[in-house]
């Protein structure tokens, strides 16, 4: 049965805010809920944070493929407020990095030329969303040229990456005018019901991941119904220091 984003946020609130940390981060305390929720994949979820930095990119991809069926059955991790904010923010051509099941890409395609990428693309997606251009690739090395898209959207993805500074640099590299990022507002714990490697409980923890840079014109950060919505506008032209002399 599909579980809404609001329901999962409530469960996270109970566990992360109401259960004492001395219990919340104990394997014996969390094993029962993990086994109930993920079945045979419980051990994979519980040990992922300890193993992730030792995995090759192919092994990392395989974990997501093997656990796909164990994830909560819902079309998107976005809540309604963040979805509406992303749709209002998008300008011109759009790249969605980490498109998942294609929910947001489909909504954006109603009024934009959309390209969508992920480390694993469901073979059924191109037929279901024929106007979206799908690419199977990793955020660690996007194949698109510099400033290829007016808007780059990345929702509920950066909490999964190993190298956050490099991932943010890649998103900024391929964005021409605007970068939009959505992140879960979540406390760091060893045992979480996801494959998250990074946590953003505070405004400062989000802004630390997006240091100012030469092309930054303006930015804003909002807490929308329990998730972070981050938007930055970028200068279309390179600063003079970035232009090679003739």
Order of alpha helices (4+ residues) and beta strands (2+ residues): alpha-alpha-alpha-alpha-alpha-alpha-beta-alpha-beta-alpha-beta-beta-alpha-beta-alpha-beta-beta
